[in-house]
Amino acid sequence: MGIKRHLLTEQRSIIESEKKKCDATVCSKVDEIEHLKENLAKIKHQLFKQTEINDKLSMNLFKIKQTETKSRIKIKAFGMLKAYYIFKRNSKRVTIKGINNCRNF
């Protein structure tokens, strides 16, 4: 009986030491999980901020492109209008010269 008791106490001590090791491992894993959760929350927050910044930048870029397109259209229209007035002015000169030349004959 003494041997059985000795074996049982040895088994109990082995089980207790294994239990302590497992508990320590579980505690370290729980701490690691908490640390990873905190890092995930920080990264999500940074991602949200970055997404906000990207959205604002894309809206500003869109507005800039719109104003640039509008100004190009205005410049093109002004250029065409200027060309039309120059053409009209030159055509009047030609007709006036043509009339003067006809009178001389």
LINKANOR-V164980 format. One record per residue. N is the residue number from 1. SS is DSSP state (H for helix, E for strand, - for the rest). PHI is phi in whole degrees, -180 to 180 (NA if undefined). Layout:
{{N,SS,PHI} {N,SS,PHI}}
//
This chain:
{{1,-,NA} {2,H,-63} {3,H,-68} {4,H,-63} {5,H,-64} {6,H,-63} {7,H,-63} {8,H,-64} {9,H,-66} {10,H,-65} {11,H,-64} {12,H,-63} {13,H,-66} {14,H,-64} {15,H,-62} {16,H,-63} {17,H,-67} {18,H,-64} {19,H,-63} {20,H,-64} {21,H,-62} {22,H,-65} {23,H,-62} {24,H,-63} {25,H,-63} {26,H,-63} {27,H,-62} {28,H,-66} {29,H,-67} {30,H,-64} {31,H,-62} {32,H,-64} {33,H,-63} {34,H,-61} {35,H,-62} {36,H,-66} {37,H,-63} {38,H,-62} {39,H,-63} {40,H,-63} {41,H,-63} {42,H,-63} {43,H,-67} {44,H,-62} {45,H,-64} {46,H,-63} {47,H,-64} {48,H,-62} {49,H,-62} {50,H,-64} {51,H,-65} {52,H,-61} {53,H,-62} {54,H,-62} {55,H,-63} {56,H,-63} {57,H,-64} {58,H,-67} {59,H,-65} {60,H,-64} {61,H,-63} {62,H,-62} {63,H,-63} {64,H,-63} {65,H,-64} {66,H,-63} {67,H,-65} {68,H,-64} {69,H,-64} {70,H,-61} {71,H,-67} {72,H,-63} {73,H,-63} {74,H,-63} {75,H,-62} {76,H,-63} {77,H,-63} {78,H,-63} {79,H,-62} {80,H,-66} {81,H,-64} {82,H,-63} {83,H,-62} {84,H,-65} {85,H,-65} {86,H,-64} {87,H,-61} {88,H,-62} {89,H,-63} {90,H,-68} {91,H,-68} {92,H,-65} {93,H,-63} {94,H,-65} {95,H,-67} {96,H,-67} {97,H,-65} {98,H,-64} {99,H,-68} {100,H,-64} {101,H,-67} {102,H,-67} {103,H,-68} {104,H,-72} {105,-,-75}}
//
